[in-house]
Structures are given as C-alpha cells and as structure tokens.
Amino acid sequence: MQTQEGVTRCPQCAQQIRLDRRYVTWCDKCDWNVDPSSAEADQPAWRQRLEQRLADTLYRELERGGIHRPGWDAARLGAYLLSALVLLLPLAGLLGGVALLTFYRPLWLSIPLSVIPFGMAVLLRPRAHRLDPDAHLLYREQAPALFALLDEIAAAIGTKPIAAVTVDAEPNIWFAPIGWRFRPVIGIGLPLWTGLGPQERVAILAHELGHGKNGDARHGWVVGAAAQVLDELRKTFSEQPYDRYREDVAYAVWLDHDPTPALVTRILNAVIGGAARSYAWLLEKVNFRSNQRSEYLADRKAAEIAGSDATAWALERTLLAESSCRALERALRFDKDVEPLEAVRRAAAEVPAREIERQVRLSRLRDTQIDSTHPPTYLRTKLVRTRPAQHALVVLGTDQARAIDQELKPTAEVVLEELRQELPR
C-alpha cells in the first residue's frame, strides 16, 4: 500500500521501500519481488539445493586460497578424457577407410565401402573457430590507441598480443583463438562496452585476456570440438522432419511396403542418438566445475591488472548489458535526435545503485544452475572484494578512452546501421 509519493511498503515484511517506476519495485530486506518473472521454480527443490551447494563449495575453496593458479584438477582432467574419446571417432573413421582400401579386396567393392568411414571422418572432424564472413574487424593500423591498451594488458598478464578486434552489436565482450593458427581475437559488443567506464573496460579486457593466459581457450576448444562431434551425431541419428512423410508415402504407394528399414532406422536413432545425448550431458556436467573455476581465476587476473574496485564494478555492470542493448534498439528505432551510443551511455549512467543491487541478488537466484557456464555474479563480486585490495597495474586515462572511442566510431556506425536495418520499422 502506497503511503506517500515515491514510497510504498513491502507486502511481505512491511519494510518501507522506494518507488521508481522505471525499474522493478522490490524489498531489500526480505528480497520480495527481486525476480518478478519467477512464478514457479523450473527445477525441483533438490536440484536447486545441489546447484547452490556446488557453487558455494567452489566459492569457499577459492576464498580459503585452496586454488592459487590455473592448472589441472579432476574436473578439467575428466573433461579432457571424455573429449579425447569422442575426438577419436573421426580418426577411427579415417583409419578405417584407409584400411578398407589397403587390405580389403576386391577393390571395386572396397572403394564404395570406404566411403562410409571416410564420410564419418569428414562429418565428425573437429573445426577451428571461424569469424563470421561479415564480421567487422579492426587491425593495429586502424586503432593504434586500442591496440596499445591491449598490448599493455597482454604484457602485464604475460600472454600473446591480440591479432584483431571485431566489433558487433551483441551485449558481450569475448576472447577466442581463431583459425588453426589460433590467432587471439577480442570481440567488443557495443552495448556493453559503451556502458562501461574507462577502468571497467580495462577490467573486462583483462578478464578476457586472462582466459588466454590460463589456457581456458585451449580447453574450451577441445571440449567444444567434442561437443560439436556429439551434436553432429545427435542430428544425424534423430528423427528428421520428412521421415514420417516418406513412410506415409511409401505405405500409400506400396500396400505391401516392408516396414523393416523404418524399424532399423528408429532403433539406430534410439541407440546411437540416445548415447550421443547422454554423453553430451555427462561432458557438460563434468566440465561445469572447470568452467566456473576458470571464470573466478580470470576475475582474479582482472583485479590484479585493473584493480579490485574496477573489477567488481565491471562485473556488476555486465548485469545491465541486456538493458543497454534495449536502450540502443530504442534509440535506433524511435529517438532520432540522440546518437544511439550516447543513449546507451545515459541509460547506463542513470541506473541507480538500488537496481544494480537487485540484479546482483537476482544472479544469486538464477545463476547457480549446473547449465550455467559462469558462476553467480554475486559470488564473483564478493570474492573480488573480500580478497586483499589490488591496485591497478594498467590505468586507462580519460583522453586515451576518448581516443579509443574515436577509433571505434567509423566501424560502430556501420554496425549500428546494419542493426537499424534489421530492427522492425
């Protein structure tokens, strides 16, 4: 019940709470309405408790200093072993095809038979990460200030310098080794980047480069390649859209149609497809701890480079990335008098501390799932703030930040124009 303008009482604990009609009304005492979209839990209570326990266990281990640096643990070793078994499948297909051509006779029969294992080897082969052909890339000569910052961070961390930067309209900043030469590339999503302060940008870049230093990109490629093989098997051995249609046509044309091929297909789909899905599920769960551990260690590296406060603020700001993305889309569609990126800056600057706190608490409710690749943000910020304060090794000044924005501006304008064309009129 509203008692005065801008103030109401919590219906759950009667605590006075401030009203801001631009944001969700919630209670910071009892967490009422922190997550207004959650009517019922999607998962049983036992699984929620298990996931919370796993997240808290890893956090306490790091808080006690049980993990000081990246390395091999049971989760990472298990994920590598499971991935290696899967990645042997295309090799087995290649060797099987060669063996058929070499040892099986007559040759006119071994050639068509070898097509099956060779086809399996081609279908299941590992792929290198590739950039989208339409990606907007920046190189050193186009953005000297940006690459000077990236080089300074890479040198402080002790990792390879960045080869290229790609700019897009996604609410994310990422790092990936591209191609078979594994050239390190940073992706800058304009909604998130624009809403960050200068030192927060250093923290996010240091976090991403920290993944490269810790070997997380290599680990991610191995596990990702295995997951890709399992996905191909799942797609191949699953019911296709026209399978039942072909069966119906066959029954209609041939009244004495033999159902054996369809039955064999269903059995293969059930056995091989089911095995691929189960194995993929097991790989994902085994890799859970390794993924979340790598995020904590990358946060630690970011705090060493950018400072503890900037890193904690940057992590909290990432929770507003989707809001920044919506502000960008609104500016592109409706507000012709304000530059889209300026609208994002204003939207990010106007977010009150109370709304950021709600987002942090919301992460505690939503981000403990085993399916999540990142730990809950509230635990990440808590760990950064409870460790001894780190002073920044790399500082991004205001003038250099403006110079970087000017270097990004031509590419950003192209990206924003493409996004404008994609948005509904």
Salt bridges, closest charged atoms under 4 A:
ASP20 OD2 - ARG22 NH2 2.97
ASP28 OD2 - ARG354 NH1 3.56
ASP31 OD1 - ARG361 NH1 2.60
ASP31 OD2 - ARG364 NH2 2.92
ASP35 OD1 - ARG366 NH2 2.72
GLU51 OE2 - ARG47 NE 2.71
GLU61 OE1 - ARG289 NH2 2.76
ASP73 OD2 - ARG289 NE 3.74
ASP73 OD2 - ARG293 NE 3.65
ASP151 OD2 - ARG140 NH1 2.60
ASP216 OD1 - ARG76 NH2 2.89
ASP216 OD2 - HIS211 ND1 2.84
ASP231 OD1 - ARG234 NH2 2.56
ASP231 OD2 - LYS235 NZ 3.24
GLU239 OE2 - ARG244 NE 2.90
ASP243 OD1 - ARG246 NH2 2.45
GLU247 OE1 - ARG266 NH2 3.06
GLU284 OE1 - LYS285 NZ 3.95
GLU295 OE1 - HIS207 NE2 2.96
GLU295 OE2 - HIS211 NE2 3.33
GLU295 OE2 - HIS374 NE2 3.39
GLU295 OE1 - ARG380 NH2 3.80
ASP299 OD1 - HIS207 ND1 2.84
ASP299 OD2 - ARG380 NE 2.77
GLU304 OE1 - LYS301 NZ 3.50
GLU316 OE2 - ARG385 NH1 2.83
GLU342 OE1 - ARG345 NH1 3.41
GLU342 OE2 - ARG346 NE 3.55
GLU355 OE2 - ARG358 NH2 2.94
GLU357 OE2 - ARG361 NE 2.82
ASP371 OD2 - ARG47 NH2 3.67
ASP371 OD1 - LYS285 NZ 2.47
ASP405 OD1 - ARG201 NH1 2.99
ASP405 OD2 - ARG345 NH2 3.98
GLU417 OE1 - ARG420 NE 3.39
GLU418 OE1 - HIS136 NE2 3.01
